[in-house]
Amino acid sequence: MVGSWDLPWDVVRSVRFDRGSAWASVELHDDELIPVLALQVVDKEHAVDGVRALRALHSSATLAPAAETA
């Protein structure tokens, strides 16, 4: 089954690419893991770059509201 998700960053706990995993995943605050099949280990550095980019987006999206209230 193939599908897609539109998730707001505030439900995302982390972007993961666990050792031994075939692809990256998004971990939600309710402990659910959503696989990110577009970022696969066979893509080597491209997948690593993609995970780093998603982590940067997540970080900036989740830190922005705190910075605005400070």
C-alpha positions as a printed Julia matrix, in Angstrom:
70×3 Matrix{Float64}:
  0.0    0.0    0.0
  1.31   3.42  -0.92
 -0.01   6.62   0.52
  0.98  10.06   1.58
  0.71  12.13   4.72
  0.38  15.83   5.38
  1.55  16.31   8.93
  2.0   19.54  10.85
  5.45  19.77  12.42
  3.98  20.05  15.92
  2.91  16.36  15.85
  6.43  15.23  14.85
  8.82  14.21  17.62
 11.79  13.43  15.36
 13.08  12.39  11.97
 14.91   9.08  12.27
 17.19   6.96  10.14
 18.05   4.08  12.43
 21.1    1.92  11.85
 20.05  -1.17   9.92
 16.83   0.43   8.69
 16.08   0.39   4.96
 14.54   3.87   5.02
 14.03   6.92   7.19
 10.96   7.45   9.33
  9.09  10.22  11.08
  8.34   9.57  14.73
  5.18  11.19  16.04
  4.49  12.29  19.62
  2.07   9.38  20.01
  5.0    6.97  19.29
  3.73   6.1   15.8
  6.42   5.72  13.13
  5.66   6.82   9.59
  8.1    5.38   7.0
  9.65   7.82   4.55
 10.19   5.57   1.55
 11.66   8.42  -0.5
 14.76   8.33   1.74
 16.25   4.85   1.4
 19.62   3.5    2.5
 20.47   2.49  -1.09
 20.55   6.2   -1.96
 23.5    6.66   0.42
 24.53  10.3    0.85
 21.41  11.59  -0.91
 19.3    9.93   1.77
 21.53  11.29   4.54
 21.26  14.78   3.06
 17.47  14.4    2.86
 17.22  13.36   6.51
 19.42  16.27   7.56
 17.24  18.65   5.56
 14.05  17.29   7.18
 15.65  17.58  10.63
 16.6   21.2    9.92
 13.03  21.97   8.79
 11.63  20.28  11.89
 14.0   22.16  14.14
 13.23  25.55  12.64
  9.48  24.87  12.64
  9.36  23.76  16.26
 11.72  26.45  17.58
 10.01  29.33  15.76
  6.93  29.56  18.06
  9.12  29.63  21.18
 11.31  32.35  19.67
  8.25  34.46  18.84
  6.99  34.42  22.43
 10.39  35.3   23.92
